[in-house]
Amino acid sequence: KLEQKKKSARTMRVLGTLLEGSGKYFAVCILLGLLLTVVEMIAPQVIRVTVDSVIDSQPMDLPAWALRWVESLGGAAFLRANMWFIALILALAGLVAALLRYGANMFNAKAGETLVKTARDRLFHHIECLPWKWHAEHPTGDIIQRCTSDVERIKNFFQEQFISVFQIIVRIILALTLMTLMNAKLSIVAWVIAPIIVLYSVLFHNKIRARFTECDENEGVLSTIAQENLTGVRVVRAFGREKFERDRFEAQNNKYTECWISLTRTLSDFWAVGDFTSCLQILLVVVLGFTLFRADTLAQAGAMYAAMFSGIGLHWLGTAAVWAKFTPAFALTLCLALLLCTPVAREHTPKRESVTFIGSLGLLLLCMMYLAAGSFNPFIYFRF
């Protein structure tokens, strides 16, 4: 435990040294990022209140101070008669968000470049003061790597991951609070996926760390080989070792490439699993939420859930009515949709934008004609 405390204290001292001059920029960037996260939550809430309480006639679900401010303006009647005021609020929120994003990016860039300069100066001074024995024991490629690519990785960590942690925490807290206040049941559905996200993140983190360490070590070996050949080119030619050195460099380069390919595949799997989990979460919220919106009673909603996830209770709609939906036009549309979702459609997309635009416009006109010719035109907000 004592060794761990000493190691932690030494690490904190190194971080403090690296953040000299850039810490204040990072602090301002974090503050602006937190304010940006809060402002970005305003627009969805304004739209929610507009749909529920201005277009519809439900009571306004707002904090006390916001409700008093709206009442002082004239309440929902004033907003209903002056919709431009709501548009003005959304425009101001977007403008403030743009200014905050600009400030956060500017201070983030200043902090990153200041951090790089401080780190390189400290490393050069430290390496310059080391004894000759240390330089003889450590490859030159590793030393060069510490002052170049490793410094860039430290900068990327602070500029991206370190800053994002604070924004993610605030966004999660605000989103959870707002979702619970709007609909506790749907918020539970959304957060059921959270343990799965944490689980696969931890599993992939261990794999990514091991592969990244392997890539970093092989990069140092490759840099050492290249540096030795460049500085000792006369010796290599004098002893006729060109082929040997070329084969050694190519073998190490192939190994380094394979390490990065393995790392890229792991990252691809990680992001693919993340996208699938996020889409599944959105799918569950939309499907379950719209079912509650559409059903007249909880019993009817339960029957629809059973029909969707298990096939039990299809008699509520009637099997014949369900199969009646599978018309030739529906089957053709489904097949085209499945085909267009595959990479085949993307590979055969016309290169000319005019052809793509005309094709999209034609599909839009066909959809409009199909809706106009139908006897029933569905509208999602018909209950309003």
C-alpha positions, 0 to 999 in steps of 0.5 A: 500500500505504501508503494502504491501511495508513493506511485500515485503521488509521483503520478500526480506530480507528473500530471501537475507538471504537464498541466503547468500553463495549460490547466487554466485553459482546460478548466475554462474548456470544461466549464464551457462544455458543461454549459453547452451540455445544459443549453443543448437540453433546452431545445428538446424541452421547448419543443416538448412544452410547445407540442403538449401545452401550446398546440395541445391543451395539457398543463405546462410541466415546467419548474416553478420559476419557468412557469412564473415567467411564462405566466407573466407573459400571458401563459399558453394563450400568449404563446399560442398566439405568438409562435414566433416567440418560441422560434426566437427562444430556439434560435437564441438557444442555438446561438448560445450553443454555437458560441459556447462550442466555439469557445470550448474548441478554442480553449481546448486547442490552446490547452492541447498545444500548451500541453505539448510544448510543456511536455516536450520541453520537460522531456528534452531537459530530462533526457539531456540530463540523463547519464551516458549509461542510460542512453547506452541501455535504451534504444534511440527509437524508444527515446524518439517515440517518447518525444513525438508520438507518445506526446501526441497521444497524451494531448489527444487524451486530454483534448478528447477523453479527459474533457468528454468525461465531464460532459458525459457525466452531466449529460447522463445526470440531466438526461436521466432526470428529465426522462424520469420527470417526463415518463418514469416507465419509459426511462426504465426501459431506456436504462435497462440497456445501461448494464449491458453497455458497461459490461461490454465497455469493460471487456473491450477496454481490456482487449484494446489496452493490451493491443495498443500496448503491443502496437506502441512497443512494436512502433518503438522497435521499428523506429530504432531499426530505422534510426540505426540504419539511417545513422549507420548507412555507411557501415551497412554499405561497407559490410554489404548488409543492405539485404539483411537490414532491409529484410529486418525492417520489412519483417518488423514493419509487417509485424507492426502493421499486423498489430495495428490491423488487430487493434483496428478490428477490435475497435471496429467490433467495439463500435459495432456492438455500441451502435447495435446497443444504442439502436436497440435502446432507441428501438425499444423506447420508440416501439414501447412508447408509441404503443403506450401512446396508441393503446386506449388501455393498459390491457390493450398495450399489454396485448400488443406487447405480447404480440410484438415480442412473442406472437402471443395474442395475435388474435387481438387483431386477427391473424387474417387482418395481419396477413392482409397487410402483406400485399404485393406492393408491401412485399416489393417495398420490403425487399427494396428496403432490405436491399438498399440497407446493404453495402451493395446499394452504396457500392452501386450508387451513381457518382453524379449527384444529379442522378441521385437527386432525381431518383430520390425525388422520384421515390418521394413523388411515388410515396406522396401518390401512394398516400394520396390514393389510399383511403386512410392517411395515418398521422402520428399526432391524430390524438392531439 
